[in-house]
Structure formats: C-alpha cells, structure tokens
Amino acid sequence: MNINVIRAFFKWCTILNGGLLIFASLFIRFAGDWAFGMHRGWIPIARDAFNGEIYLLLGFFKIIVIAFNLVPYLALVIVGRDQVSNKPGGTSVA
C-alpha cells in the first residue's frame, strides 16, 4: 500500500463524511420538526433539549470529520508534494 492509495482513501472519506455532515445539517434545518416528532415518540424530550443535543452531535461530528479525515488527507498531500519535489529530476518549488 503506497501513499497514493492512502491519500485517495482519506480524500474519499473526507468527501463522503463531509457530504453526510452537510446532508444532516440541511435535514435538521429543513425537517427539524419532523425529526423532533420522531424522537419524541421514542423518548420524552423537550424541544430545547433536542435542539441542544442535535447541535452538540453535529458539532462533534464536524470535529471528528476534520480531525480524522481532512487533516490526515491534507498532511498526505503535503508529504506527497515534498516527495515529488525531492526526487532527482523533479522541480523544486523552493
């Protein structure tokens, strides 16, 4: 397994998880009443508590996506760029 495969893996993880984050945010924004009604049917929860919990959940998911998908991808892009510039015959940007 080389760096290009790992970089592609993290790129697609970032795209898929970022898309899921955007979808969940838009879903809560435009169908929040429906989602609240569904959850209220399962557990007794106040609307303010539901809003706070969803806000925390989306914030936590955003941090996880950034820390475990985007940051490793960007690090691999930077490392890959350094490897290309340090190869014999390669062009250095410095």
Gaussian input, Z-matrix of N, CA and C with variables (Angstrom, degrees):
# hf/3-21g

backbone

0 1
 N
 C     1     B1
 C     2     B2     1     A1
 N     3     B3     2     A2     1     D1
 C     4     B4     3     A3     2     D2
 C     5     B5     4     A4     3     D3
 N     6     B6     5     A5     4     D4
 C     7     B7     6     A6     5     D5
 C     8     B8     7     A7     6     D6
 N     9     B9     8     A8     7     D7
 C    10    B10     9     A9     8     D8
 C    11    B11    10    A10     9     D9
 N    12    B12    11    A11    10    D10
 C    13    B13    12    A12    11    D11
 C    14    B14    13    A13    12    D12
 N    15    B15    14    A14    13    D13
 C    16    B16    15    A15    14    D14
 C    17    B17    16    A16    15    D15
 N    18    B18    17    A17    16    D16
 C    19    B19    18    A18    17    D17
 C    20    B20    19    A19    18    D18
 N    21    B21    20    A20    19    D19
 C    22    B22    21    A21    20    D20
 C    23    B23    22    A22    21    D21
 N    24    B24    23    A23    22    D22
 C    25    B25    24    A24    23    D23
 C    26    B26    25    A25    24    D24
 N    27    B27    26    A26    25    D25
 C    28    B28    27    A27    26    D26
 C    29    B29    28    A28    27    D27
 N    30    B30    29    A29    28    D28
 C    31    B31    30    A30    29    D29
 C    32    B32    31    A31    30    D30
 N    33    B33    32    A32    31    D31
 C    34    B34    33    A33    32    D32
 C    35    B35    34    A34    33    D33
 N    36    B36    35    A35    34    D34
 C    37    B37    36    A36    35    D35
 C    38    B38    37    A37    36    D36
 N    39    B39    38    A38    37    D37
 C    40    B40    39    A39    38    D38
 C    41    B41    40    A40    39    D39
 N    42    B42    41    A41    40    D40
 C    43    B43    42    A42    41    D41
 C    44    B44    43    A43    42    D42
 N    45    B45    44    A44    43    D43
 C    46    B46    45    A45    44    D44
 C    47    B47    46    A46    45    D45
 N    48    B48    47    A47    46    D46
 C    49    B49    48    A48    47    D47
 C    50    B50    49    A49    48    D48
 N    51    B51    50    A50    49    D49
 C    52    B52    51    A51    50    D50
 C    53    B53    52    A52    51    D51
 N    54    B54    53    A53    52    D52
 C    55    B55    54    A54    53    D53
 C    56    B56    55    A55    54    D54
 N    57    B57    56    A56    55    D55
 C    58    B58    57    A57    56    D56
 C    59    B59    58    A58    57    D57
 N    60    B60    59    A59    58    D58
 C    61    B61    60    A60    59    D59
 C    62    B62    61    A61    60    D60
 N    63    B63    62    A62    61    D61
 C    64    B64    63    A63    62    D62
 C    65    B65    64    A64    63    D63
 N    66    B66    65    A65    64    D64
 C    67    B67    66    A66    65    D65
 C    68    B68    67    A67    66    D66
 N    69    B69    68    A68    67    D67
 C    70    B70    69    A69    68    D68
 C    71    B71    70    A70    69    D69
 N    72    B72    71    A71    70    D70
 C    73    B73    72    A72    71    D71
 C    74    B74    73    A73    72    D72
 N    75    B75    74    A74    73    D73
 C    76    B76    75    A75    74    D74
 C    77    B77    76    A76    75    D75
 N    78    B78    77    A77    76    D76
 C    79    B79    78    A78    77    D77
 C    80    B80    79    A79    78    D78
 N    81    B81    80    A80    79    D79
 C    82    B82    81    A81    80    D80
 C    83    B83    82    A82    81    D81
 N    84    B84    83    A83    82    D82
 C    85    B85    84    A84    83    D83
 C    86    B86    85    A85    84    D84
 N    87    B87    86    A86    85    D85
 C    88    B88    87    A87    86    D86
 C    89    B89    88    A88    87    D87
 N    90    B90    89    A89    88    D88
 C    91    B91    90    A90    89    D89
 C    92    B92    91    A91    90    D90
 N    93    B93    92    A92    91    D91
 C    94    B94    93    A93    92    D92
 C    95    B95    94    A94    93    D93
 N    96    B96    95    A95    94    D94
 C    97    B97    96    A96    95    D95
 C    98    B98    97    A97    96    D96
 N    99    B99    98    A98    97    D97
 C   100   B100    99    A99    98    D98
 C   101   B101   100   A100    99    D99
 N   102   B102   101   A101   100   D100
 C   103   B103   102   A102   101   D101
 C   104   B104   103   A103   102   D102
 N   105   B105   104   A104   103   D103
 C   106   B106   105   A105   104   D104
 C   107   B107   106   A106   105   D105
 N   108   B108   107   A107   106   D106
 C   109   B109   108   A108   107   D107
 C   110   B110   109   A109   108   D108
 N   111   B111   110   A110   109   D109
 C   112   B112   111   A111   110   D110
 C   113   B113   112   A112   111   D111
 N   114   B114   113   A113   112   D112
 C   115   B115   114   A114   113   D113
 C   116   B116   115   A115   114   D114
 N   117   B117   116   A116   115   D115
 C   118   B118   117   A117   116   D116
 C   119   B119   118   A118   117   D117
 N   120   B120   119   A119   118   D118
 C   121   B121   120   A120   119   D119
 C   122   B122   121   A121   120   D120
 N   123   B123   122   A122   121   D121
 C   124   B124   123   A123   122   D122
 C   125   B125   124   A124   123   D123
 N   126   B126   125   A125   124   D124
 C   127   B127   126   A126   125   D125
 C   128   B128   127   A127   126   D126
 N   129   B129   128   A128   127   D127
 C   130   B130   129   A129   128   D128
 C   131   B131   130   A130   129   D129
 N   132   B132   131   A131   130   D130
 C   133   B133   132   A132   131   D131
 C   134   B134   133   A133   132   D132
 N   135   B135   134   A134   133   D133
 C   136   B136   135   A135   134   D134
 C   137   B137   136   A136   135   D135
 N   138   B138   137   A137   136   D136
 C   139   B139   138   A138   137   D137
 C   140   B140   139   A139   138   D138
 N   141   B141   140   A140   139   D139
 C   142   B142   141   A141   140   D140
 C   143   B143   142   A142   141   D141
 N   144   B144   143   A143   142   D142
 C   145   B145   144   A144   143   D143
 C   146   B146   145   A145   144   D144
 N   147   B147   146   A146   145   D145
 C   148   B148   147   A147   146   D146
 C   149   B149   148   A148   147   D147
 N   150   B150   149   A149   148   D148
 C   151   B151   150   A150   149   D149
 C   152   B152   151   A151   150   D150
 N   153   B153   152   A152   151   D151
 C   154   B154   153   A153   152   D152
 C   155   B155   154   A154   153   D153
 N   156   B156   155   A155   154   D154
 C   157   B157   156   A156   155   D155
 C   158   B158   157   A157   156   D156
 N   159   B159   158   A158   157   D157
 C   160   B160   159   A159   158   D158
 C   161   B161   160   A160   159   D159
 N   162   B162   161   A161   160   D160
 C   163   B163   162   A162   161   D161
 C   164   B164   163   A163   162   D162
 N   165   B165   164   A164   163   D163
 C   166   B166   165   A165   164   D164
 C   167   B167   166   A166   165   D165
 N   168   B168   167   A167   166   D166
 C   169   B169   168   A168   167   D167
 C   170   B170   169   A169   168   D168
 N   171   B171   170   A170   169   D169
 C   172   B172   171   A171   170   D170
 C   173   B173   172   A172   171   D171
 N   174   B174   173   A173   172   D172
 C   175   B175   174   A174   173   D173
 C   176   B176   175   A175   174   D174
 N   177   B177   176   A176   175   D175
 C   178   B178   177   A177   176   D176
 C   179   B179   178   A178   177   D177
 N   180   B180   179   A179   178   D178
 C   181   B181   180   A180   179   D179
 C   182   B182   181   A181   180   D180
 N   183   B183   182   A182   181   D181
 C   184   B184   183   A183   182   D182
 C   185   B185   184   A184   183   D183
 N   186   B186   185   A185   184   D184
 C   187   B187   186   A186   185   D185
 C   188   B188   187   A187   186   D186
 N   189   B189   188   A188   187   D187
 C   190   B190   189   A189   188   D188
 C   191   B191   190   A190   189   D189
 N   192   B192   191   A191   190   D190
 C   193   B193   192   A192   191   D191
 C   194   B194   193   A193   192   D192
 N   195   B195   194   A194   193   D193
 C   196   B196   195   A195   194   D194
 C   197   B197   196   A196   195   D195
 N   198   B198   197   A197   196   D196
 C   199   B199   198   A198   197   D197
 C   200   B200   199   A199   198   D198
 N   201   B201   200   A200   199   D199
 C   202   B202   201   A201   200   D200
 C   203   B203   202   A202   201   D201
 N   204   B204   203   A203   202   D202
 C   205   B205   204   A204   203   D203
 C   206   B206   205   A205   204   D204
 N   207   B207   206   A206   205   D205
 C   208   B208   207   A207   206   D206
 C   209   B209   208   A208   207   D207
 N   210   B210   209   A209   208   D208
 C   211   B211   210   A210   209   D209
 C   212   B212   211   A211   210   D210
 N   213   B213   212   A212   211   D211
 C   214   B214   213   A213   212   D212
 C   215   B215   214   A214   213   D213
 N   216   B216   215   A215   214   D214
 C   217   B217   216   A216   215   D215
 C   218   B218   217   A217   216   D216
 N   219   B219   218   A218   217   D217
 C   220   B220   219   A219   218   D218
 C   221   B221   220   A220   219   D219
 N   222   B222   221   A221   220   D220
 C   223   B223   222   A222   221   D221
 C   224   B224   223   A223   222   D222
 N   225   B225   224   A224   223   D223
 C   226   B226   225   A225   224   D224
 C   227   B227   226   A226   225   D225
 N   228   B228   227   A227   226   D226
 C   229   B229   228   A228   227   D227
 C   230   B230   229   A229   228   D228
 N   231   B231   230   A230   229   D229
 C   232   B232   231   A231   230   D230
 C   233   B233   232   A232   231   D231
 N   234   B234   233   A233   232   D232
 C   235   B235   234   A234   233   D233
 C   236   B236   235   A235   234   D234
 N   237   B237   236   A236   235   D235
 C   238   B238   237   A237   236   D236
 C   239   B239   238   A238   237   D237
 N   240   B240   239   A239   238   D238
 C   241   B241   240   A240   239   D239
 C   242   B242   241   A241   240   D240
 N   243   B243   242   A242   241   D241
 C   244   B244   243   A243   242   D242
 C   245   B245   244   A244   243   D243
 N   246   B246   245   A245   244   D244
 C   247   B247   246   A246   245   D245
 C   248   B248   247   A247   246   D246
 N   249   B249   248   A248   247   D247
 C   250   B250   249   A249   248   D248
 C   251   B251   250   A250   249   D249
 N   252   B252   251   A251   250   D250
 C   253   B253   252   A252   251   D251
 C   254   B254   253   A253   252   D252
 N   255   B255   254   A254   253   D253
 C   256   B256   255   A255   254   D254
 C   257   B257   256   A256   255   D255
 N   258   B258   257   A257   256   D256
 C   259   B259   258   A258   257   D257
 C   260   B260   259   A259   258   D258
 N   261   B261   260   A260   259   D259
 C   262   B262   261   A261   260   D260
 C   263   B263   262   A262   261   D261
 N   264   B264   263   A263   262   D262
 C   265   B265   264   A264   263   D263
 C   266   B266   265   A265   264   D264
 N   267   B267   266   A266   265   D265
 C   268   B268   267   A267   266   D266
 C   269   B269   268   A268   267   D267
 N   270   B270   269   A269   268   D268
 C   271   B271   270   A270   269   D269
 C   272   B272   271   A271   270   D270
 N   273   B273   272   A272   271   D271
 C   274   B274   273   A273   272   D272
 C   275   B275   274   A274   273   D273
 N   276   B276   275   A275   274   D274
 C   277   B277   276   A276   275   D275
 C   278   B278   277   A277   276   D276
 N   279   B279   278   A278   277   D277
 C   280   B280   279   A279   278   D278
 C   281   B281   280   A280   279   D279

   B1=1.4514
   B2=1.5324
   B3=1.3055
   B4=1.4556
   B5=1.5315
   B6=1.2964
   B7=1.4660
   B8=1.5274
   B9=1.3331
   B10=1.4682
   B11=1.5212
   B12=1.3282
   B13=1.4676
   B14=1.5228
   B15=1.3127
   B16=1.4649
   B17=1.5246
   B18=1.3234
   B19=1.4642
   B20=1.5276
   B21=1.3217
   B22=1.4681
   B23=1.5278
   B24=1.3424
   B25=1.4587
   B26=1.5265
   B27=1.3278
   B28=1.4613
   B29=1.5235
   B30=1.3293
   B31=1.4591
   B32=1.5236
   B33=1.3326
   B34=1.4567
   B35=1.5186
   B36=1.3325
   B37=1.4740
   B38=1.5228
   B39=1.3159
   B40=1.4606
   B41=1.5218
   B42=1.3180
   B43=1.4658
   B44=1.5276
   B45=1.3283
   B46=1.4629
   B47=1.5248
   B48=1.3193
   B49=1.4662
   B50=1.5221
   B51=1.3291
   B52=1.4594
   B53=1.5156
   B54=1.3326
   B55=1.4573
   B56=1.5158
   B57=1.3323
   B58=1.4608
   B59=1.5280
   B60=1.3145
   B61=1.4600
   B62=1.5313
   B63=1.3099
   B64=1.4690
   B65=1.5268
   B66=1.3439
   B67=1.4623
   B68=1.5249
   B69=1.3345
   B70=1.4704
   B71=1.5269
   B72=1.3214
   B73=1.4653
   B74=1.5287
   B75=1.3299
   B76=1.4639
   B77=1.5243
   B78=1.3260
   B79=1.4635
   B80=1.5174
   B81=1.3211
   B82=1.4599
   B83=1.5255
   B84=1.3228
   B85=1.4629
   B86=1.5235
   B87=1.3398
   B88=1.4535
   B89=1.5346
   B90=1.3282
   B91=1.4633
   B92=1.5256
   B93=1.3160
   B94=1.4548
   B95=1.5188
   B96=1.3324
   B97=1.4623
   B98=1.5245
   B99=1.3283
   B100=1.4605
   B101=1.5319
   B102=1.3385
   B103=1.4718
   B104=1.5276
   B105=1.3293
   B106=1.4579
   B107=1.5322
   B108=1.3198
   B109=1.4611
   B110=1.5241
   B111=1.3217
   B112=1.4688
   B113=1.5247
   B114=1.3110
   B115=1.4619
   B116=1.5213
   B117=1.3075
   B118=1.4619
   B119=1.5283
   B120=1.3217
   B121=1.4535
   B122=1.5239
   B123=1.3217
   B124=1.4679
   B125=1.5300
   B126=1.3151
   B127=1.4670
   B128=1.5276
   B129=1.3252
   B130=1.4731
   B131=1.5342
   B132=1.3292
   B133=1.4661
   B134=1.5197
   B135=1.3127
   B136=1.4605
   B137=1.5359
   B138=1.3145
   B139=1.4734
   B140=1.5232
   B141=1.3271
   B142=1.4616
   B143=1.5243
   B144=1.3227
   B145=1.4665
   B146=1.5245
   B147=1.3295
   B148=1.4662
   B149=1.5205
   B150=1.3282
   B151=1.4651
   B152=1.5334
   B153=1.3224
   B154=1.4577
   B155=1.5196
   B156=1.3267
   B157=1.4680
   B158=1.5225
   B159=1.3161
   B160=1.4670
   B161=1.5227
   B162=1.3264
   B163=1.4614
   B164=1.5305
   B165=1.3385
   B166=1.4691
   B167=1.5195
   B168=1.3333
   B169=1.4605
   B170=1.5205
   B171=1.3329
   B172=1.4651
   B173=1.5284
   B174=1.3268
   B175=1.4664
   B176=1.5160
   B177=1.3254
   B178=1.4668
   B179=1.5229
   B180=1.3323
   B181=1.4639
   B182=1.5249
   B183=1.3350
   B184=1.4608
   B185=1.5281
   B186=1.3223
   B187=1.4667
   B188=1.5265
   B189=1.3416
   B190=1.4589
   B191=1.5284
   B192=1.3268
   B193=1.4684
   B194=1.5213
   B195=1.3046
   B196=1.4674
   B197=1.5276
   B198=1.3360
   B199=1.4678
   B200=1.5237
   B201=1.3314
   B202=1.4584
   B203=1.5230
   B204=1.3215
   B205=1.4605
   B206=1.5218
   B207=1.3223
   B208=1.4616
   B209=1.5225
   B210=1.3210
   B211=1.4673
   B212=1.5372
   B213=1.3527
   B214=1.4700
   B215=1.5306
   B216=1.3342
   B217=1.4615
   B218=1.5291
   B219=1.3222
   B220=1.4662
   B221=1.5274
   B222=1.3363
   B223=1.4641
   B224=1.5297
   B225=1.3173
   B226=1.4601
   B227=1.5262
   B228=1.3163
   B229=1.4696
   B230=1.5238
   B231=1.3237
   B232=1.4702
   B233=1.5273
   B234=1.3263
   B235=1.4637
   B236=1.5248
   B237=1.3272
   B238=1.4670
   B239=1.5092
   B240=1.3109
   B241=1.4610
   B242=1.5251
   B243=1.3395
   B244=1.4603
   B245=1.5156
   B246=1.3216
   B247=1.4566
   B248=1.5188
   B249=1.3300
   B250=1.4607
   B251=1.5155
   B252=1.3210
   B253=1.4596
   B254=1.5176
   B255=1.3309
   B256=1.4562
   B257=1.5316
   B258=1.3339
   B259=1.4588
   B260=1.5223
   B261=1.3365
   B262=1.4671
   B263=1.5415
   B264=1.3015
   B265=1.4576
   B266=1.5195
   B267=1.3373
   B268=1.4645
   B269=1.5162
   B270=1.2808
   B271=1.4629
   B272=1.5139
   B273=1.2904
   B274=1.4486
   B275=1.5106
   B276=1.3039
   B277=1.4505
   B278=1.5214
   B279=1.3051
   B280=1.4574
   B281=1.4796
   A1=107.69
   A2=116.38
   A3=119.50
   A4=111.00
   A5=115.06
   A6=120.64
   A7=112.02
   A8=117.59
   A9=119.59
   A10=111.93
   A11=117.22
   A12=120.87
   A13=109.96
   A14=117.08
   A15=120.67
   A16=110.31
   A17=116.83
   A18=120.61
   A19=110.33
   A20=117.29
   A21=120.50
   A22=110.99
   A23=116.62
   A24=120.65
   A25=110.96
   A26=117.45
   A27=120.25
   A28=111.87
   A29=117.33
   A30=119.77
   A31=110.12
   A32=116.86
   A33=119.86
   A34=112.08
   A35=117.32
   A36=119.44
   A37=110.01
   A38=116.63
   A39=121.01
   A40=111.00
   A41=117.02
   A42=120.48
   A43=110.49
   A44=117.19
   A45=120.39
   A46=112.17
   A47=117.26
   A48=119.47
   A49=111.96
   A50=117.65
   A51=120.66
   A52=111.28
   A53=116.59
   A54=120.47
   A55=112.03
   A56=116.40
   A57=120.32
   A58=111.28
   A59=116.94
   A60=121.06
   A61=111.38
   A62=116.21
   A63=120.35
   A64=110.15
   A65=116.74
   A66=120.52
   A67=111.15
   A68=116.76
   A69=120.37
   A70=110.70
   A71=116.95
   A72=120.39
   A73=110.96
   A74=116.70
   A75=120.03
   A76=111.31
   A77=116.65
   A78=120.18
   A79=110.86
   A80=116.86
   A81=120.21
   A82=110.53
   A83=117.03
   A84=120.75
   A85=111.73
   A86=116.73
   A87=119.92
   A88=114.13
   A89=118.28
   A90=120.80
   A91=110.42
   A92=116.88
   A93=121.65
   A94=113.60
   A95=116.45
   A96=119.52
   A97=110.78
   A98=116.25
   A99=120.17
   A100=110.69
   A101=116.51
   A102=120.43
   A103=110.50
   A104=116.50
   A105=119.71
   A106=110.87
   A107=117.02
   A108=120.53
   A109=112.23
   A110=116.86
   A111=120.69
   A112=111.00
   A113=116.87
   A114=120.24
   A115=111.86
   A116=115.76
   A117=118.77
   A118=111.53
   A119=116.72
   A120=120.76
   A121=112.45
   A122=117.25
   A123=121.48
   A124=111.84
   A125=115.92
   A126=120.04
   A127=108.61
   A128=117.37
   A129=118.65
   A130=109.39
   A131=115.84
   A132=120.72
   A133=108.58
   A134=115.83
   A135=121.25
   A136=109.29
   A137=115.53
   A138=119.94
   A139=111.53
   A140=118.04
   A141=120.74
   A142=111.34
   A143=116.97
   A144=120.61
   A145=110.32
   A146=116.97
   A147=121.13
   A148=110.69
   A149=116.21
   A150=119.81
   A151=111.48
   A152=116.69
   A153=120.19
   A154=112.38
   A155=116.22
   A156=119.85
   A157=111.56
   A158=117.49
   A159=120.49
   A160=110.10
   A161=116.56
   A162=120.72
   A163=110.57
   A164=116.81
   A165=120.65
   A166=111.56
   A167=117.12
   A168=121.05
   A169=111.63
   A170=116.84
   A171=119.82
   A172=111.53
   A173=117.29
   A174=120.35
   A175=112.02
   A176=116.40
   A177=120.53
   A178=110.91
   A179=117.13
   A180=120.87
   A181=110.76
   A182=117.12
   A183=120.78
   A184=110.60
   A185=117.28
   A186=120.89
   A187=110.71
   A188=117.00
   A189=121.19
   A190=110.63
   A191=117.30
   A192=120.92
   A193=110.36
   A194=116.97
   A195=120.24
   A196=110.59
   A197=116.92
   A198=120.78
   A199=113.10
   A200=117.38
   A201=119.22
   A202=114.27
   A203=118.88
   A204=121.80
   A205=112.09
   A206=116.72
   A207=120.52
   A208=112.76
   A209=117.56
   A210=120.24
   A211=111.87
   A212=119.60
   A213=117.90
   A214=112.62
   A215=117.26
   A216=119.81
   A217=111.02
   A218=116.98
   A219=120.01
   A220=111.38
   A221=117.15
   A222=120.28
   A223=110.57
   A224=117.55
   A225=120.60
   A226=111.86
   A227=117.19
   A228=119.85
   A229=109.84
   A230=116.98
   A231=121.00
   A232=110.73
   A233=117.12
   A234=120.97
   A235=110.15
   A236=117.38
   A237=120.61
   A238=112.15
   A239=117.18
   A240=121.03
   A241=110.30
   A242=116.98
   A243=120.78
   A244=111.24
   A245=118.41
   A246=121.13
   A247=111.24
   A248=117.21
   A249=120.69
   A250=110.11
   A251=118.30
   A252=121.04
   A253=112.44
   A254=119.04
   A255=122.06
   A256=113.25
   A257=119.26
   A258=121.77
   A259=109.22
   A260=116.45
   A261=119.08
   A262=109.17
   A263=115.18
   A264=120.41
   A265=112.73
   A266=117.39
   A267=121.33
   A268=110.17
   A269=115.85
   A270=118.81
   A271=109.26
   A272=116.29
   A273=121.98
   A274=109.47
   A275=116.45
   A276=121.81
   A277=110.97
   A278=117.97
   A279=122.81
   A280=110.57
   D1=121.06
   D2=-178.28
   D3=-103.54
   D4=178.19
   D5=-174.39
   D6=-65.74
   D7=-29.50
   D8=179.95
   D9=-67.42
   D10=-38.18
   D11=177.86
   D12=-66.71
   D13=-43.87
   D14=-179.85
   D15=-65.79
   D16=-40.18
   D17=178.17
   D18=-63.01
   D19=-43.82
   D20=178.05
   D21=-63.31
   D22=-39.04
   D23=177.45
   D24=-59.19
   D25=-49.53
   D26=-179.08
   D27=-68.68
   D28=-31.31
   D29=176.80
   D30=-63.08
   D31=-47.08
   D32=-179.22
   D33=-70.90
   D34=-33.38
   D35=174.32
   D36=-61.73
   D37=-42.86
   D38=179.50
   D39=-64.57
   D40=-43.73
   D41=-179.31
   D42=-64.82
   D43=-48.09
   D44=-177.66
   D45=-66.98
   D46=-46.59
   D47=179.63
   D48=-69.29
   D49=-35.49
   D50=175.17
   D51=-64.12
   D52=-41.09
   D53=176.00
   D54=-63.46
   D55=-41.03
   D56=177.25
   D57=-64.19
   D58=-38.98
   D59=177.29
   D60=-64.07
   D61=-43.95
   D62=178.43
   D63=-64.61
   D64=-44.25
   D65=178.55
   D66=-59.71
   D67=-46.55
   D68=-179.00
   D69=-63.48
   D70=-40.30
   D71=179.00
   D72=-64.08
   D73=-44.97
   D74=178.99
   D75=-67.55
   D76=-37.31
   D77=178.47
   D78=-62.28
   D79=-46.01
   D80=178.97
   D81=-66.49
   D82=-35.33
   D83=-179.70
   D84=-66.00
   D85=-44.46
   D86=-172.92
   D87=-101.75
   D88=-17.49
   D89=179.16
   D90=-127.85
   D91=31.09
   D92=-177.91
   D93=-63.41
   D94=-37.00
   D95=179.09
   D96=-65.23
   D97=-41.97
   D98=178.41
   D99=-63.91
   D100=-45.27
   D101=179.59
   D102=-62.43
   D103=-40.72
   D104=177.54
   D105=-62.84
   D106=-43.33
   D107=178.41
   D108=-61.09
   D109=-39.98
   D110=177.80
   D111=-63.46
   D112=-46.59
   D113=-178.34
   D114=-70.13
   D115=-35.13
   D116=179.05
   D117=-65.95
   D118=-26.93
   D119=175.23
   D120=-69.02
   D121=-25.97
   D122=-178.67
   D123=-91.84
   D124=-42.94
   D125=-177.43
   D126=-135.86
   D127=146.95
   D128=176.25
   D129=-76.63
   D130=115.68
   D131=-178.49
   D132=-144.54
   D133=140.92
   D134=177.50
   D135=-79.87
   D136=155.23
   D137=-178.68
   D138=-61.03
   D139=-41.82
   D140=179.80
   D141=-63.75
   D142=-40.61
   D143=177.76
   D144=-65.36
   D145=-40.65
   D146=178.15
   D147=-61.11
   D148=-47.06
   D149=179.34
   D150=-59.85
   D151=-42.54
   D152=179.07
   D153=-64.78
   D154=-41.95
   D155=-179.81
   D156=-66.85
   D157=-41.30
   D158=178.65
   D159=-64.95
   D160=-40.60
   D161=177.76
   D162=-60.76
   D163=-44.73
   D164=177.91
   D165=-64.56
   D166=-41.93
   D167=-179.70
   D168=-62.39
   D169=-47.29
   D170=179.34
   D171=-65.89
   D172=-37.52
   D173=177.01
   D174=-65.13
   D175=-42.59
   D176=177.63
   D177=-64.27
   D178=-42.82
   D179=178.87
   D180=-63.10
   D181=-39.38
   D182=178.28
   D183=-62.55
   D184=-43.52
   D185=178.63
   D186=-63.11
   D187=-41.54
   D188=179.40
   D189=-63.62
   D190=-44.25
   D191=179.51
   D192=-62.19
   D193=-44.03
   D194=-179.29
   D195=-66.62
   D196=-47.18
   D197=-174.35
   D198=-71.69
   D199=-37.68
   D200=-172.05
   D201=-107.74
   D202=-5.05
   D203=177.26
   D204=-121.55
   D205=-57.54
   D206=-174.23
   D207=-70.59
   D208=-46.65
   D209=-177.75
   D210=-63.22
   D211=-46.73
   D212=176.47
   D213=-61.80
   D214=-37.79
   D215=177.64
   D216=-61.65
   D217=-47.90
   D218=179.52
   D219=-63.17
   D220=-38.23
   D221=177.57
   D222=-63.07
   D223=-41.98
   D224=178.96
   D225=-68.22
   D226=-34.32
   D227=175.31
   D228=-63.95
   D229=-43.64
   D230=179.56
   D231=-65.31
   D232=-44.92
   D233=179.53
   D234=-63.83
   D235=-41.72
   D236=178.31
   D237=-64.25
   D238=-36.38
   D239=177.80
   D240=-66.52
   D241=-39.41
   D242=177.44
   D243=-65.94
   D244=-36.62
   D245=179.37
   D246=-66.89
   D247=-38.08
   D248=179.33
   D249=-67.69
   D250=-41.47
   D251=-177.22
   D252=-73.88
   D253=-20.62
   D254=-179.85
   D255=-93.56
   D256=-3.84
   D257=178.71
   D258=-73.10
   D259=147.02
   D260=175.48
   D261=-63.25
   D262=133.75
   D263=-179.76
   D264=86.89
   D265=-8.46
   D266=178.84
   D267=-81.23
   D268=161.00
   D269=179.03
   D270=-94.38
   D271=133.44
   D272=179.29
   D273=-95.11
   D274=139.31
   D275=-178.13
   D276=-86.52
   D277=-19.52
   D278=-175.95
   D279=-63.80

